[in-house]
């Protein structure tokens, strides 16, 4: 492959996928000493809710979102904190993921569920429990950081909990699914991706998932996964975008642990205290913007609600809302433009294309741009 063409192709992808994405990354405040290992984040009723991972009691900590001051400590009277790793919510409940599994030998993985009404009205609550095991785990011997059955991030989608694993062996993440109702379940593996790192937190809205983590050299990153009705539960089929956080944003060796949204296109991310091998980093909360996850007004929704189907395809692709498109281009794997259209209708025939992966670049009349992966069968 011509190295110059390959470089231009990669540069094209980066320019179109990175511009106007994660911006205004800054320190919010130092977290209280009570949550030096902040491992989950939730923004609820204008307050920040967080918790520690293993080593603490079964407590949630409510912080002032302006100052970081500790406002309340909520005890869950009938639970223990074996290794709490993330927190999420739906309309009625708060869910806490007690599924940290560094040694790989846990047989008591669970989700702790508490009613929001109880949380808001009392500093002492009781919980229900959702227990599970991974469908493909057969070895429960101690293999500290040498297995793929640890997890530190999850979200609620409709009636299910989606759990992202922290794979110590292959640095991928596997996505498992269980019901969000009380019971004991076998977690179904529904998707996987080579994220080249360790996933430590997750959040979701109507447009996309955001995951946080760090790679093998302890550089933190954020992963963006667009939600698509085409790929349903197999969310990684549409690809993902990974953004490393450089030293101007977060120091190397920052152990980012949790992520949550707090406003329209705005997010918090937490770092736990790090004191090892001469590295001393305080526990902190950061904030940033991601315009890809900003809720649009009705007219903008119509403009940006672009669907390409079927994808994968063997011939004709259908394009929704083509009236908002200014021009459309398709590039092959070498970065060569194979289609350029300025008058875009609702269908494009690519049956004559060789099998492979293509990039479809759509420029809208408001000068915004979307790049989507297109698979030709």
C-alpha positions in Angstrom: 0.0 0.0 0.0 1.2 3.5 -0.8 2.3 5.0 2.5 1.3 8.5 1.5 -2.2 7.4 0.5 -2.5 5.4 3.8 -1.4 8.4 5.8 -3.8 10.8 4.0 -6.6 8.3 4.6 -5.9 8.1 8.4 -5.5 11.9 8.5 -8.9 12.2 6.8 -10.5 9.9 9.3 -9.0 11.7 12.3 -10.0 15.2 11.0 -13.6 14.2 10.4 -14.0 12.2 13.6 -12.1 14.3 16.1 -13.0 17.8 15.2 -15.5 19.4 17.6 -15.8 16.3 19.8 -14.3 16.4 23.3 -13.6 20.0 24.2 -13.3 22.2 27.3 -11.7 19.4 29.4 -10.9 20.9 32.8 -10.6 20.1 36.5 -13.9 20.6 38.4 -12.6 20.1 41.9 -10.7 17.7 44.2 -13.0 15.0 45.6 -13.4 14.6 49.3 -11.0 12.2 51.1 -14.0 10.0 51.9 -14.2 9.0 48.2 -10.5 8.7 47.4 -11.4 5.7 45.2 -14.4 7.2 43.4 -15.5 4.3 41.2 -18.9 5.3 40.0 -20.6 8.6 39.1 -24.3 9.7 38.9 -25.8 13.2 38.5 -29.1 13.1 40.4 -31.3 16.1 41.4 -28.5 18.5 40.8 -26.1 16.6 43.1 -23.2 14.2 42.3 -23.5 10.7 43.7 -20.4 8.6 43.9 -19.0 5.6 45.8 -15.7 3.8 46.5 -14.8 0.4 45.2 -13.6 -2.4 47.5 -12.5 -1.6 51.0 -15.4 0.7 52.0 -18.7 0.1 53.7 -22.0 0.0 51.6 -22.2 3.7 51.3 -23.2 6.3 48.7 -21.8 9.8 48.9 -23.7 12.8 47.8 -21.7 15.9 46.8 -22.4 19.5 46.1 -21.9 19.9 42.3 -20.5 23.4 42.6 -18.1 22.9 45.5 -17.5 19.2 45.9 -18.4 19.4 49.5 -19.9 16.2 51.0 -23.6 16.8 51.7 -24.9 13.3 52.7 -23.7 9.8 53.3 -26.4 7.2 52.5 -26.0 3.7 54.0 -27.4 0.6 52.3 -28.2 -1.4 55.4 -28.6 -4.9 53.9 -25.7 -4.7 51.4 -21.9 -5.1 51.5 -19.3 -3.5 49.2 -17.2 -6.3 47.9 -16.1 -4.4 44.8 -18.5 -1.7 43.7 -17.4 -0.5 40.2 -20.1 1.6 38.7 -23.5 3.2 39.3 -26.4 3.9 36.8 -30.1 4.7 36.9 -33.5 4.5 35.2 -36.6 6.4 36.0 -37.3 4.6 39.3 -34.2 2.9 40.5 -30.5 3.4 41.2 -28.3 0.4 40.3 -24.8 -0.2 41.7 -22.5 -2.7 40.0 -20.8 -5.0 42.6 -19.0 -6.9 39.9 -15.4 -5.9 40.3 -13.4 -9.2 39.9 -9.7 -8.6 39.7 -8.9 -12.2 40.8 -11.4 -13.8 38.5 -12.8 -16.2 41.1 -16.0 -14.4 42.2 -19.2 -16.4 42.2 -21.3 -13.7 43.8 -21.5 -11.0 41.1 -24.4 -8.8 41.7 -26.3 -5.6 40.9 -27.6 -3.7 44.0 -30.9 -1.9 43.3 -32.4 0.8 45.4 -35.5 2.8 44.9 -34.9 6.5 44.1 -37.8 7.5 46.4 -36.0 5.8 49.3 -32.7 7.4 48.4 -34.1 10.8 48.2 -36.1 10.5 51.5 -33.6 8.8 53.8 -30.0 8.4 54.7 -30.5 4.7 55.3 -32.0 2.5 52.7 -32.5 -1.2 51.9 -31.8 -2.8 48.5 -32.9 -5.6 46.2 -30.4 -7.7 44.4 -29.8 -9.0 40.8 -27.3 -11.8 40.7 -25.5 -13.1 37.6 -22.7 -15.2 36.2 -21.0 -15.0 32.7 -22.3 -17.5 30.2 -18.7 -18.4 29.0 -16.8 -18.4 32.3 -15.8 -21.9 33.3 -12.6 -21.3 35.3 -13.0 -19.8 38.7 -9.5 -20.2 40.0 -7.6 -17.2 41.2 -5.9 -15.5 38.2 -5.2 -12.0 39.4 -5.4 -9.6 36.4 -5.0 -12.6 34.1 -8.5 -13.1 32.8 -11.4 -11.4 31.0 -14.2 -11.6 33.6 -13.7 -8.3 35.4 -16.1 -5.5 34.8 -16.3 -1.8 35.8 -19.0 -0.2 33.6 -22.6 -0.7 32.9 -25.8 1.1 31.7 -29.5 0.6 31.6 -31.2 0.3 28.2 -35.0 -0.2 28.3 -35.5 -3.4 30.3 -31.9 -4.6 30.4 -28.6 -4.0 32.0 -25.6 -3.8 29.7 -22.2 -4.7 31.3 -18.9 -3.8 29.8 -16.0 -6.0 30.8 -12.4 -4.9 31.7 -10.4 -7.5 29.9 -6.9 -8.0 31.5 -5.7 -10.6 28.9 -6.6 -9.2 25.5 -7.4 -5.5 26.3 -10.8 -5.8 24.6 -14.2 -5.2 26.1 -17.1 -7.7 26.0 -20.6 -6.6 26.3 -23.0 -8.7 28.4 -26.8 -8.4 28.8 -29.1 -9.3 31.8 -32.6 -8.3 32.7 -32.9 -5.4 35.2 -35.6 -7.2 37.3 -34.8 -9.0 40.5 -33.5 -12.5 39.9 -30.5 -14.7 39.2 -29.3 -14.7 35.6 -26.7 -16.0 33.1 -25.2 -12.9 31.4 -25.4 -13.3 27.6 -22.4 -12.1 25.6 -23.8 -9.9 22.8 -20.9 -7.8 21.5 -17.1 -7.3 21.7 -14.6 -4.7 20.6 -10.8 -4.3 20.5 -10.6 -1.1 22.5 -6.9 -1.6 23.3 -7.3 -0.8 26.9 -9.2 -1.3 30.2 -12.8 0.0 30.4 -13.6 1.5 33.8 -16.9 3.3 33.4 -19.9 3.8 31.1 -22.7 6.2 30.4 -25.4 6.4 27.7 -28.0 8.8 26.3 -30.4 8.6 23.4 -27.6 9.2 20.9 -24.6 7.3 22.0 -22.5 5.5 24.7 -19.4 7.0 26.3 -16.9 4.7 27.9 -13.8 5.7 29.9 -10.6 3.8 30.6 -6.9 3.7 30.2 -4.4 1.8 28.0 -1.4 -0.4 28.7 0.8 2.6 29.2 -1.7 4.2 31.6 -2.9 6.9 29.1 -6.6 7.6 29.8 -9.1 7.6 27.0 -12.8 8.1 26.1 -14.7 5.9 23.6 -17.7 7.1 21.7 -20.2 4.5 20.3 -23.1 5.8 18.2 -26.4 4.1 19.0 -28.0 2.5 16.0 -31.3 0.8 15.4 -29.6 -1.2 12.6 -27.2 -3.1 14.8 -29.4 -3.4 17.9 -27.5 -5.0 20.8 -24.3 -5.6 18.8 -23.4 -2.0 19.4 -19.7 -2.3 18.2 -20.7 -3.3 14.7 -21.0 0.3 13.7 -17.5 1.0 14.9 -16.4 3.4 17.6 -14.2 6.5 18.1 -11.4 6.5 20.7 -9.9 9.8 22.0 -6.8 9.6 24.2 -6.6 12.3 26.8 -3.2 14.0 26.6 -1.1 15.5 29.4 -2.8 18.9 28.9 -6.1 17.3 30.0 -5.1 14.4 32.4 -1.7 13.3 33.6 -0.4 10.0 32.4 -1.1 7.3 35.0 -4.4 8.9 35.9 -6.7 6.0 36.8 -10.0 7.3 35.5 -12.8 5.3 37.0 -16.3 6.7 36.2 -18.2 8.9 33.8 -21.7 10.5 33.7 -23.6 13.2 32.0 -24.7 16.3 33.9 -26.1 18.7 31.3 -26.8 18.9 27.6 -23.6 17.5 26.0 -21.6 17.9 29.2 -19.9 15.2 31.3 -18.1 14.5 34.5 -15.2 12.0 34.8 -13.5 10.9 38.0 -9.9 9.9 38.8 -9.1 7.9 41.9 -6.1 8.7 44.1 -2.9 7.2 42.8 0.1 6.7 45.1 2.5 4.1 43.8 5.9 3.8 42.1 6.7 7.4 42.9 3.4 8.6 41.4 1.2 10.8 43.5 -2.1 12.0 42.0 -5.0 13.2 44.1 -8.6 12.1 43.6 -10.4 14.6 41.3 -13.5 15.3 39.3 -13.2 16.7 35.7 -15.7 18.0 33.3 -15.8 18.2 29.5 -18.1 18.8 26.6 -19.0 16.4 23.7 -21.2 18.1 21.1 -21.9 14.7 19.5 -24.1 13.9 22.5 -25.8 17.3 22.7 -29.6 17.0 22.4 -30.6 18.9 19.3 -33.8 20.9 18.7 -36.5 19.5 16.4 -35.2 20.9 13.1 -31.6 19.9 13.9 -32.8 16.4 14.8 -34.4 16.0 11.4 -31.2 17.2 9.8 -28.9 15.0 11.8 -31.0 11.9 12.0 -29.2 10.1 9.2 -29.8 6.4 8.8 -28.1 4.2 6.2 -29.8 0.9 5.6 -29.2 -1.9 5.0 -25.7 -1.8 6.4 -24.0 -4.2 5.7 -25.4 -4.2 2.1 -24.9 -6.1 -1.1 -26.3 -3.4 -3.4 -28.6 -0.5 -2.9 -28.5 1.6 0.3 -31.3 3.7 1.5 -30.7 7.2 3.0 -33.2 8.9 5.3 -33.6 12.6 5.3 -31.6 13.2 2.2 -33.2 16.7 1.7 -30.9 18.0 4.4 -27.7 16.8 2.7 -25.4 19.2 0.8 -23.1 16.6 -0.6 -22.0 13.0 -0.1 -18.8 11.1 -0.7 -17.7 7.5 -0.3 -14.1 6.5 0.2 -12.6 3.0 -0.1 -10.0 1.5 2.3 -7.1 3.2 0.5 -8.7 6.6 0.9 -9.7 6.9 -2.7 -13.0 8.8 -3.3 -15.2 6.4 -5.3 -18.5 8.4 -5.2 -19.1 12.1 -5.0 -22.7 13.4 -5.2 -24.1 16.9 -4.8 -27.7 16.0 -5.7 -28.4 13.2 -3.2 -31.6 11.2 -3.5 -32.9 8.5 -1.1 -31.0 5.6 -2.7 -27.4 4.9 -3.9 -26.4 1.8 -5.8 -23.1 0.4 -4.8 -23.6 -3.2 -6.2 -20.6 -2.7 -8.4 -18.2 -2.0 -5.5 -15.8 -4.7 -4.4 -16.5 -6.3 -1.0 -15.0 -4.4 1.9 -15.3 -1.5 4.3 -15.9 2.0 3.1 -16.3 5.4 4.7 -19.4 7.5 3.9 -18.9 11.2 4.5 -22.1 13.4 4.5 -21.9 17.2 4.6 -25.1 18.9 5.6 -26.4 22.3 4.6 -25.5 23.7 8.0 -21.8 22.9 7.2 -21.8 20.0 9.8 -20.3 16.7 8.8 -21.0 13.0 9.7 -18.8 10.1 8.8 -20.2 6.6 8.9 -18.8 3.2 8.3 -20.3 1.3 5.3 -19.9 -2.5 4.8 -20.3 -3.9 1.3 -21.0 -7.6 1.2 
